[in-house]
């Protein structure tokens, strides 16, 4: 009640009669009609109970006290009702927007996993044949390293795509040192496809592959052919 009186009195004019809540029109006499304090207080209290902010209610009272068309209780109530309806529309719109924002799930950006290695069916079959030949070379003493033998034969059949395949076949299991790692060669193209697709480790780069098959680094009889197979890709590499 004290706040309503303060707002009503703040909107009062020195020319107003003691019983008036808003200024008396110019030229008005004792018969002039004023906006009653009771009317102003009732509207203020009702607005506050409905949740209208105090600063907004005070501004309404001040604006209506300066409105030329507000001359009596009825004109004050009509103008006040328009302000209330406008505020309710804006408030309803704001609440719907906030509800929509709460209901919308937050987009969580998850880091995309590294893409797996994908080969066509003929390439899978050629890679398995190359791995089988590399094992035979190691058994016959043609090459002293299964990794270098694999690098040579995979480069001959896959070219620059041999590096990622070689990485998947020679990856070290967790907790096992690199020198203790054994080559894993699936028995079927489907098994090789699954192994390549699930491989998430570090893929061997083209330059590292070229070092494995370089004739000066490998004594494999087909190392030079494998290196020549990689030369066009090496020239295009950054």
C-alpha positions as CSV (number, residue, x, y, z in Angstrom):
1,X,0.0,0.0,0.0
2,X,2.9,2.4,0.8
3,X,4.4,1.8,-2.7
4,X,1.1,2.5,-4.3
5,X,0.7,5.7,-2.4
6,X,4.3,6.8,-3.3
7,X,3.7,6.1,-7.0
8,X,0.4,7.9,-7.0
9,X,1.8,10.9,-5.2
10,X,4.9,11.0,-7.5
11,X,2.5,11.3,-10.4
12,X,0.5,14.1,-8.7
13,X,0.7,17.7,-9.8
14,X,0.8,20.7,-7.5
15,X,-2.4,22.0,-9.2
16,X,-4.4,18.9,-8.3
17,X,-7.0,19.0,-5.7
18,X,-6.2,17.1,-2.5
19,X,-8.6,14.3,-3.4
20,X,-7.2,14.0,-7.0
21,X,-4.6,11.4,-8.1
22,X,-3.7,13.0,-11.5
23,X,-3.5,16.7,-12.6
24,X,-6.6,18.7,-13.0
25,X,-7.2,19.8,-16.6
26,X,-6.4,23.5,-17.3
27,X,-9.4,25.7,-17.0
28,X,-11.2,23.3,-14.8
29,X,-13.1,24.6,-11.8
30,X,-14.5,22.9,-8.7
31,X,-16.8,20.9,-11.0
32,X,-13.9,19.4,-12.9
33,X,-13.5,15.6,-12.6
34,X,-10.1,14.2,-11.5
35,X,-8.7,10.7,-11.3
36,X,-9.2,9.5,-7.8
37,X,-6.3,8.3,-5.7
38,X,-8.3,5.1,-5.0
39,X,-8.4,4.3,-8.7
40,X,-4.7,4.8,-9.1
41,X,-3.8,2.7,-6.0
42,X,-6.2,-0.1,-7.1
43,X,-4.6,-0.3,-10.6
44,X,-1.1,-0.2,-9.1
45,X,-1.7,-2.9,-6.5
46,X,-3.4,-5.2,-9.0
47,X,-0.5,-4.8,-11.5
48,X,2.1,-5.6,-8.8
49,X,0.2,-8.7,-7.7
50,X,0.1,-9.9,-11.3
51,X,3.9,-9.7,-11.5
52,X,4.5,-6.4,-13.3
53,X,7.8,-5.0,-12.3
54,X,7.7,-2.0,-9.9
55,X,9.8,0.2,-12.3
56,X,7.3,-0.6,-15.1
57,X,4.3,0.3,-12.9
58,X,5.9,3.6,-11.8
59,X,6.6,4.5,-15.4
60,X,3.0,3.8,-16.4
61,X,1.8,6.1,-13.6
62,X,4.2,8.9,-14.7
63,X,3.3,8.5,-18.4
64,X,-0.5,8.6,-17.7
65,X,0.0,11.7,-15.5
66,X,1.3,13.5,-18.5
67,X,-1.3,12.1,-20.9
68,X,-3.7,14.9,-22.1
69,X,-6.5,12.4,-22.8
70,X,-6.5,11.0,-19.2
71,X,-9.0,13.3,-17.5
72,X,-11.1,11.0,-15.3
73,X,-11.3,7.6,-13.7
74,X,-12.7,5.9,-16.8
75,X,-10.1,7.3,-19.2
76,X,-7.3,6.3,-16.7
77,X,-8.6,2.8,-16.4
78,X,-8.9,2.4,-20.2
79,X,-5.4,3.7,-20.8
80,X,-4.1,1.5,-17.9
81,X,-5.8,-1.5,-19.4
82,X,-4.0,-0.9,-22.8
83,X,-0.7,-0.8,-21.0
84,X,-1.4,-4.0,-19.1
85,X,-2.5,-5.8,-22.3
86,X,0.6,-4.7,-24.2
87,X,2.9,-5.8,-21.3
88,X,1.1,-9.2,-21.1
89,X,1.5,-9.9,-24.8
90,X,5.2,-9.1,-24.6
91,X,5.6,-11.2,-21.4
92,X,3.8,-14.1,-22.9
93,X,5.9,-14.0,-26.0
94,X,9.1,-13.9,-23.9
95,X,8.0,-16.8,-21.8
96,X,7.2,-18.9,-24.9
97,X,10.7,-18.1,-26.3
98,X,12.4,-19.1,-23.1
99,X,10.4,-22.3,-22.9
100,X,11.3,-23.2,-26.5
101,X,15.0,-22.6,-25.6
102,X,14.8,-24.8,-22.6
103,X,13.1,-27.6,-24.5
104,X,15.6,-27.6,-27.4
105,X,18.4,-30.0,-26.7
106,X,21.8,-28.4,-26.6
107,X,24.0,-29.4,-29.5
108,X,27.1,-31.2,-28.2
109,X,29.9,-31.2,-30.7
110,X,31.7,-34.5,-30.4
111,X,35.1,-35.0,-32.0
112,X,34.8,-37.2,-35.0
113,X,36.8,-40.4,-34.8
114,X,39.6,-40.8,-37.3
115,X,38.3,-42.3,-40.5
116,X,39.1,-46.0,-40.9
117,X,41.0,-47.3,-43.9
118,X,38.7,-48.5,-46.7
119,X,39.8,-50.5,-49.7
120,X,37.9,-52.1,-52.6
121,X,37.5,-55.8,-52.8
122,X,40.3,-56.3,-55.4
123,X,42.7,-54.2,-53.3
124,X,41.8,-56.3,-50.2
125,X,42.6,-59.5,-52.1
126,X,45.8,-58.0,-53.5
127,X,46.9,-56.9,-50.0
128,X,46.3,-60.4,-48.6
129,X,48.3,-62.0,-51.4
130,X,51.1,-59.4,-50.8
131,X,51.2,-60.3,-47.1
132,X,51.4,-64.0,-47.9
133,X,54.3,-63.4,-50.3
134,X,56.1,-61.2,-47.7
135,X,55.9,-64.1,-45.2
136,X,57.4,-66.5,-47.7
137,X,60.2,-64.0,-48.4
138,X,61.0,-63.8,-44.7
139,X,61.0,-67.6,-44.4
140,X,63.3,-68.0,-47.4
141,X,65.7,-65.3,-46.2
142,X,65.0,-63.0,-49.1
143,X,64.5,-60.2,-46.6
144,X,65.4,-60.0,-43.0
145,X,62.4,-57.9,-41.9
146,X,58.8,-58.7,-42.2
147,X,57.9,-55.0,-42.1
148,X,60.2,-54.2,-45.0
149,X,59.0,-57.2,-47.0
150,X,55.4,-56.2,-46.4
151,X,56.3,-52.6,-47.4
152,X,57.7,-53.7,-50.7
153,X,54.9,-56.0,-51.7
154,X,52.1,-53.7,-50.5
155,X,53.7,-50.8,-52.3
156,X,53.8,-52.8,-55.5
157,X,50.1,-53.6,-55.4
158,X,48.6,-50.6,-53.6
159,X,51.0,-47.8,-54.3
160,X,50.7,-44.9,-51.9
161,X,47.8,-46.6,-50.1
162,X,50.2,-49.2,-48.7
163,X,51.3,-47.0,-45.7
164,X,48.0,-47.1,-43.8
165,X,47.5,-50.8,-44.5
166,X,51.0,-51.5,-43.3
167,X,50.3,-49.5,-40.1
168,X,47.2,-51.6,-39.4
169,X,49.0,-54.9,-40.0
170,X,52.0,-54.0,-37.8
171,X,50.4,-51.9,-35.0
172,X,51.5,-52.7,-31.5
173,X,49.0,-54.0,-29.0
174,X,48.5,-51.8,-26.0
175,X,51.3,-52.4,-23.4
176,X,53.6,-54.2,-25.9
177,X,56.8,-52.8,-27.1
178,X,57.3,-52.1,-30.8
179,X,60.1,-54.6,-31.2
180,X,57.9,-57.4,-29.8
181,X,55.0,-56.6,-32.1
182,X,54.0,-59.4,-34.6
183,X,52.4,-58.8,-37.9
184,X,48.6,-59.5,-37.9
185,X,47.4,-60.8,-41.2
186,X,43.7,-61.8,-41.5
187,X,42.8,-64.9,-43.4
188,X,39.9,-63.4,-45.5
189,X,39.2,-60.1,-47.3
190,X,36.3,-59.6,-44.9
191,X,38.6,-59.9,-41.9
192,X,41.1,-57.5,-43.4
193,X,38.3,-55.0,-44.2
194,X,37.1,-55.1,-40.6
195,X,40.6,-54.7,-39.3
196,X,41.3,-51.7,-41.5
197,X,37.9,-50.1,-40.7
198,X,38.5,-50.4,-37.0
199,X,42.1,-49.2,-37.1
200,X,42.4,-45.8,-35.2
201,X,46.1,-45.7,-34.7
202,X,48.7,-43.5,-36.4
203,X,48.9,-44.1,-40.1
204,X,52.3,-44.4,-41.8
205,X,53.1,-41.5,-44.0
206,X,54.3,-41.7,-47.5
207,X,57.8,-40.6,-46.8
208,X,58.2,-43.1,-44.0
209,X,56.9,-45.8,-46.4
210,X,59.4,-44.7,-49.0
211,X,62.3,-45.1,-46.5
212,X,61.3,-48.7,-45.9
213,X,61.4,-49.6,-49.6
214,X,64.3,-47.4,-50.6
215,X,67.0,-49.6,-52.3
216,X,69.7,-48.1,-50.0
217,X,67.7,-49.1,-46.9
218,X,66.3,-52.5,-48.0
219,X,68.1,-55.5,-49.5
220,X,64.8,-56.9,-50.9
221,X,65.3,-57.7,-54.6
222,X,62.1,-55.8,-55.6
223,X,62.8,-52.8,-53.3
224,X,63.7,-50.6,-56.3
225,X,60.5,-51.5,-58.2
226,X,58.5,-50.6,-55.1
227,X,60.2,-47.3,-54.6
228,X,59.6,-46.4,-58.3
229,X,55.9,-47.1,-57.7
230,X,55.9,-44.4,-55.0
231,X,57.9,-41.8,-56.9
232,X,54.9,-40.1,-58.6
233,X,53.1,-39.7,-55.3
234,X,56.3,-38.5,-53.6
235,X,56.6,-35.7,-56.3
236,X,53.1,-34.5,-55.5
237,X,53.5,-34.7,-51.7
238,X,54.0,-31.3,-49.9
